[in-house]
């Protein structure tokens, strides 16, 4: 919103300047109201001595502007504005930056100037036109952060900046945006290409969560390898004998199971056959007769179980036979060892 000057705005002195080789402009030193907070009377104008000092500095800036020392002229106009704020000092500072080719500084000061309503409508219209023209020459960078609280540091091309500095006008080109979180692993570097007249938006969703620190597993107890003592011949024989008799018992049990399952299979088979229709010459099936599917299912399941048990019994028998042969060989070997290495007696 533009701000109006106070009642004494139009009554201040006016000084005209002409800039050779650039836009000609009549610039008056119309002192604005003091906008400082906490004044007893914010609408009271500066005293005569202050305005005279501001006018003296303004004239120095005008001389620098005429001599084309635009940077020094802008600095003097800013000094004049700080001594006694005036819309002419703001316009002259913006004009000096504009003539110096500093588009960013000129845009900034033109923005300050356009916050006020200038009595010179033509000058204000020209300032608005120049502001639009300069805006088309620079780019704008907008940074949107989903969770600003997790952002610890923010740098733009190595310079520390604040999140409040965005949107930010910048010259076209490639810039580097660096974002840092609280954890050392939370670092993000983003390269952005700024184009004249365009707004480049960086939407930062946030840092990935820091890695979870997992405590190292407890160290396994140290196991000291010891040489294993081979079993003695007697221990081997005892183990083989136990395994052989165990195999005999398991084979016998499996044989009993085969006998039981075989009997059940025969019984289910008979029930199935009994449910079948007799041959045609014997009268065939009765009208209400049906196929004995349930009996057939019981028969097939019994037959499958019997065949599986027969296979298991044969396997156990083969293993038991192998154990028996191994036991026999071990006994023979042990008998030779005892005969060769045993003690000798003389009679």
Secondary structure as UniProt FT lines:
FT   TURN            7..8
FT   HELIX           9..11
FT   TURN            20..21
FT   TURN            37..38
FT   TURN            42..43
FT   HELIX           48..66
FT   TURN            67..68
FT   HELIX           70..83
FT   HELIX           87..100
FT   HELIX           103..113
FT   TURN            114..115
FT   HELIX           121..135
FT   TURN            136..137
FT   STRAND          138..145
FT   HELIX           148..150
FT   STRAND          153..156
FT   TURN            157..158
FT   STRAND          159..160
FT   HELIX           163..165
FT   STRAND          168..171
FT   STRAND          173..180
FT   TURN            184..185
FT   STRAND          187..194
FT   TURN            196..197
FT   STRAND          199..204
FT   HELIX           233..275
FT   HELIX           280..282
FT   TURN            287..288
FT   HELIX           293..341
//
